[in-house]
Amino acid sequence: MIKAIIFDCFGVLTRDWWREFCATLPPGPVLNEAKQLNRQYDAGQLDLKEFVHAVHKATGHEPKPIEDIFATPKAEKNLELLDYIRELKKNYKIGLLSNIGTHWVTESFLSAEEQALFNDMTFSFQVGASKPDPKIYLASLNKLGVKPQDAIFIDDIDTYIIAA
C-alpha cells in the first residue's frame, strides 16, 4: 500500500538549468567530467567556487554563466504540480528528494507555505550522496518512516527512477 510520494525538484518542480547547460556540451569526456563535477558539488564535496572553477577548466565556458546556474537560478515553479501535491498531502506523506549543493530550495525557491506541503526534504549535500546512490533514497524513506515498497518516486531522469 502506497504511503508516501517523493518528488524530485529539478525537471519536476522547476526547470533543470544544469541539464540545459550540459546539452550544450559535446558528448564524451568533457560532458562526462562536467557531470562528475556536478555530482561532487551536489554531494557537498566541492563548494560553489571550486565547482565553477573546475567546470570552467573542463569545458572552457566562462565562470559567470556557470555560477549563475547555481547561485541565482530563476524560480519557475510548476504551480499545477504544487496544487496537486496539496491534494495528495491529504492522503500521503510527501517527500522532496533532490541533488543539490545548497539550501536554495528552502531559502529561495519554495515559500514557507509550499515547504509545508512536504513532510521531509532530503538534499544530496546534506546526505553526502547524490542520486542514483541508494544512500540518498534510503535517507528520504527513513525520514518519512516508510518502507521502499510503500513509496512512489517521481523524477524526470530514468536512471534515478530505476535506482529508486
C-alpha positions in Angstrom: 0.0 0.0 0.0 1.4 3.4 -1.0 2.0 5.6 2.0 4.4 8.2 0.6 5.1 10.1 -2.7 8.6 11.5 -3.1 9.2 14.2 -5.8 12.4 15.4 -7.4 12.9 19.1 -7.7 14.8 20.0 -10.9 13.0 18.9 -14.0 9.8 18.2 -11.9 9.0 21.1 -9.7 11.1 23.5 -11.8 13.4 23.6 -14.8 16.7 21.9 -14.8 19.2 24.6 -15.8 22.2 22.4 -15.3 20.9 19.8 -17.8 20.2 22.6 -20.2 23.8 23.7 -19.9 25.1 20.1 -20.3 23.1 19.8 -23.5 25.4 22.5 -25.0 28.5 20.3 -24.3 29.8 17.8 -26.8 29.2 14.1 -25.9 32.3 12.4 -24.5 35.0 13.3 -21.9 34.1 17.0 -21.5 30.4 16.2 -20.8 31.3 13.3 -18.5 33.7 15.4 -16.5 31.2 18.2 -16.1 28.6 15.7 -14.9 31.1 14.1 -12.4 31.9 17.6 -11.1 28.2 18.3 -10.6 27.8 15.0 -8.6 30.7 16.1 -6.4 29.1 19.6 -5.9 25.7 18.1 -5.1 27.2 15.7 -2.6 28.9 18.6 -0.8 32.4 17.6 -1.8 33.1 20.8 -3.7 32.0 24.3 -2.8 30.5 26.6 -5.5 33.8 28.4 -6.2 35.7 25.1 -6.6 32.9 23.7 -8.8 32.7 26.7 -11.1 36.5 26.8 -11.5 36.7 23.1 -12.3 33.8 23.3 -14.8 35.3 26.3 -16.4 38.6 24.5 -16.7 37.0 21.3 -18.1 34.6 23.0 -20.6 36.1 26.3 -21.4 32.8 28.1 -20.6 33.1 31.3 -18.8 32.7 31.1 -15.0 29.9 33.7 -14.6 27.2 31.8 -16.5 28.1 28.6 -14.7 27.9 30.3 -11.3 24.6 31.9 -12.3 23.0 28.4 -12.8 23.6 27.6 -9.2 23.9 30.9 -7.4 20.8 32.7 -8.7 18.6 30.2 -10.6 15.2 31.7 -11.7 12.3 30.2 -9.7 10.0 28.9 -12.4 7.7 26.8 -10.3 5.4 24.1 -11.6 2.4 25.6 -9.8 0.0 23.0 -11.2 2.1 20.2 -9.6 2.3 22.1 -6.3 -1.5 22.4 -6.3 -1.7 18.6 -7.0 0.7 17.9 -4.1 -1.5 19.9 -1.9 -4.3 17.4 -2.7 -2.0 14.4 -2.4 -0.9 15.5 1.1 -4.4 14.8 2.4 -3.8 11.1 2.0 0.0 10.6 1.7 3.3 11.6 3.2 5.1 13.9 0.8 8.8 14.0 0.3 11.2 16.1 -1.8 14.5 14.4 -2.8 17.0 16.5 -4.8 20.5 16.5 -6.0 21.5 20.0 -4.9 24.6 21.6 -3.3 22.9 24.3 -1.3 19.8 25.3 0.7 18.4 27.1 -2.4 15.1 25.2 -2.3 14.3 26.3 1.2 16.0 29.7 1.1 14.9 31.0 -2.3 12.6 28.6 -4.2 9.7 27.4 -2.1 7.7 29.7 0.1 7.1 28.7 3.7 3.6 27.6 2.7 5.0 25.5 -0.2 7.6 24.0 2.1 4.8 22.9 4.5 3.5 20.6 1.7 6.5 18.3 2.3 6.8 16.1 5.3 10.5 15.8 4.5 13.0 17.4 2.2 16.2 15.4 1.6 19.1 17.1 -0.2 22.2 15.4 -1.5 24.6 17.8 0.0 23.2 17.1 3.5 23.3 13.3 3.0 26.8 13.3 1.3 25.5 11.3 -1.6 23.5 12.0 -4.8 21.1 10.1 -6.9 21.5 7.3 -8.1 23.4 6.3 -4.8 21.0 4.2 -2.8 22.0 6.1 0.4 20.0 9.2 -0.6 16.8 7.2 -1.3 17.1 5.4 2.0 17.7 8.6 3.8 14.4 10.0 2.4 12.5 6.8 3.2 13.8 6.7 6.7 12.9 10.4 7.4 9.4 9.7 6.1 9.2 6.5 8.1 8.2 4.3 5.2 9.5 1.1 3.5 10.6 1.2 -0.1 7.6 -0.8 -1.3 5.3 1.8 0.3 6.6 4.8 -1.7 6.5 6.2 -5.2 9.4 8.2 -6.5 8.8 10.8 -9.3 11.7 12.1 -11.3 12.4 13.1 -14.9 15.6 11.0 -15.2 15.1 7.3 -15.9 18.4 6.3 -14.3 17.3 7.8 -11.0 13.9 6.2 -11.2 15.4 2.8 -11.9 17.9 3.2 -9.0 15.0 4.1 -6.7 
